[in-house]
Amino acid sequence: MEIAPVPHRSGRGEWRRLTLGLLVLVPVVLLVLLPAVLGLDRYVVTDTAAPGTGRGSVVLARETPRGDLRSGDVVTVSTARGSQDPSDERLTRRITSIDGDLAQLNGGLQVRLEQDTYARVWLTIPWIGYPFVVDGGWVLLVMIAVAALPLALRGGRRRRRRTRRSMPSGLPRPTLPVG
C-alpha cells in the first residue's frame, strides 16, 4: 500500500494574515530600519516646489559636503531666521545653479551655502507623510488604525467547519473486517 502525501491548502485566513503582516512590515522597514542602516535622515515634504516630490512625501536624505553639491541635486535646506521664529521650516528644492557660495534653487529661492553639509535627497516615498502634513492628520491615522483592528482580529480566527452526521447518534457504527 502506498501513501501519497496531500499538499496542505492554505485558507483565506492565512493569506489575510500574510497580507496584513506585509502591510505593516514593509512601511516599517522602509521608514525605520532602512534609513538607520544606511545612515539617512527622514523629512516630510510640506511644499510642492521640488519636481518629483509631492506634498506629503517622505524623503530620505544623506548629509553631503557642500563641495559635492551639483546643479540638479534635490536638497533639503532650512530657512532658519532665528531659533525662536515659528516660520522656520525645511524646504525641499532642486538646485538650478551654484555660483560660489550662492545656490539658486527651484522656485526662485536663493540660499547662501554656509554650512559644511547639506541633506541631499536619496529616495522619495510618496503619500506616506500625509498624516503629518494635514491638519488633524493624527486623528485620521488613529481612525484608520481603529478600523483596521477588527479586520485584523477577524482575519486571524479560523472558522470551524460544520460536520454533517450521516448517521443518527446512538446507533452502532458499521465495522469492516481487517485482514
C-alpha positions in Angstrom: 0.0 0.0 0.0 1.4 3.4 -1.0 0.6 6.5 1.0 0.6 9.7 -1.1 1.1 12.9 0.7 -1.6 15.5 0.1 -0.3 19.1 -0.1 -1.7 21.5 2.6 -4.0 24.1 1.1 -3.8 27.4 2.7 -7.1 29.0 3.7 -8.2 32.6 3.3 -7.3 33.4 6.9 -3.6 32.6 6.3 -3.5 34.8 3.2 -5.1 37.6 5.1 -2.6 37.3 8.0 0.3 37.3 5.5 -1.1 40.4 3.7 -1.7 42.2 6.9 1.8 41.4 8.1 3.3 42.7 4.9 1.2 45.9 5.0 2.7 46.6 8.5 6.2 45.3 7.9 7.1 47.0 4.6 6.5 50.6 5.8 8.3 49.9 9.0 11.3 48.5 7.1 11.3 51.4 4.6 10.8 54.2 7.1 12.7 53.0 10.2 15.2 50.2 9.5 16.5 51.2 6.0 17.4 54.8 7.0 19.0 53.7 10.2 21.2 51.1 8.4 22.1 53.4 5.5 22.7 56.5 7.7 19.9 58.5 6.1 17.7 61.3 7.6 13.9 61.4 7.1 12.0 64.5 6.2 8.3 65.1 5.3 7.7 67.4 2.4 5.3 70.2 3.1 5.7 72.1 -0.1 5.5 71.0 -3.8 8.2 73.1 -5.5 10.7 70.1 -5.9 9.9 68.1 -9.0 9.1 64.5 -8.3 8.4 65.1 -4.6 4.8 66.0 -3.9 3.3 67.3 -0.7 3.1 64.6 2.0 6.1 62.6 0.6 8.7 61.3 2.9 12.3 61.9 1.6 15.3 60.0 2.8 18.3 62.2 2.6 22.1 61.8 3.2 24.3 64.5 4.5 26.6 65.7 1.7 29.6 68.0 1.9 29.0 71.5 0.4 31.7 70.9 -2.3 29.9 67.8 -3.6 26.6 69.6 -4.4 25.9 69.9 -8.1 23.3 71.6 -10.2 20.3 69.2 -10.5 20.6 67.8 -7.0 17.5 67.9 -4.8 18.4 69.2 -1.3 16.5 69.9 1.9 17.5 73.2 3.3 16.5 75.1 6.4 15.0 78.6 6.2 16.2 79.4 9.7 15.5 83.1 10.5 16.2 82.6 14.2 15.9 79.9 16.9 12.5 81.2 18.2 10.9 82.1 14.8 7.9 79.8 14.2 8.2 80.3 10.5 11.5 78.2 10.4 10.9 75.2 8.2 12.8 72.9 5.9 12.3 73.2 2.2 13.0 70.5 -0.4 14.1 72.0 -3.7 16.2 71.3 -6.8 19.4 73.2 -7.2 19.3 75.0 -10.6 22.7 76.6 -10.4 25.6 77.2 -8.0 27.7 80.4 -8.1 30.4 80.4 -5.5 28.6 80.2 -2.1 25.2 81.1 -3.5 22.9 78.4 -4.7 19.9 79.2 -6.9 17.0 76.8 -6.1 13.9 75.9 -7.9 11.1 78.4 -7.3 13.4 81.4 -7.3 14.8 80.8 -3.9 18.5 81.7 -3.2 20.4 80.1 -0.4 23.9 81.0 0.8 25.9 77.8 1.3 27.3 78.5 4.8 27.0 75.0 6.4 29.6 72.3 5.9 27.0 69.6 4.9 23.5 69.7 3.3 20.9 66.9 3.1 20.8 65.6 -0.5 17.7 63.6 -1.3 18.4 59.9 -1.8 14.9 58.4 -2.0 11.4 59.7 -2.2 8.4 57.8 -0.9 5.1 59.5 -1.9 2.0 60.0 0.3 3.3 58.3 3.4 3.7 61.6 5.3 0.2 63.0 4.8 -0.9 62.3 8.4 2.0 64.7 9.5 1.1 67.4 6.9 -2.7 67.6 7.0 -4.4 69.4 10.0 -5.9 66.7 12.1 -3.8 64.0 10.3 -3.1 62.2 13.5 -6.9 61.8 14.1 -7.2 60.3 10.6 -4.3 57.9 11.3 -5.9 56.7 14.6 -9.3 56.3 13.0 -7.8 54.1 10.2 -5.9 52.0 12.8 -9.0 51.5 14.9 -11.0 50.5 11.8 -8.3 48.0 10.8 -8.1 46.4 14.2 -11.4 44.4 14.0 -10.5 43.3 10.4 -7.1 42.0 11.6 -8.6 40.2 14.6 -11.4 38.7 12.5 -9.0 37.6 9.7 -6.8 35.8 12.2 -9.5 33.5 13.5 -10.1 30.1 12.0 -13.7 29.2 11.1 -14.9 25.9 12.3 -16.4 23.7 9.7 -19.7 22.2 10.3 -19.7 18.4 10.1 -22.7 16.6 8.9 -23.6 13.5 10.7 -24.7 10.8 8.3 -26.0 8.5 11.0 -28.1 9.5 14.0 -26.3 9.2 17.3 -26.9 6.2 19.4 -26.7 3.6 16.5 -23.7 1.4 16.3 -21.3 2.2 13.5 -20.6 -0.5 11.0 -17.2 -2.0 11.1 -15.2 -3.6 8.4 -13.1 -6.7 8.9 -9.4 -6.1 8.7 -7.1 -8.6 7.1 
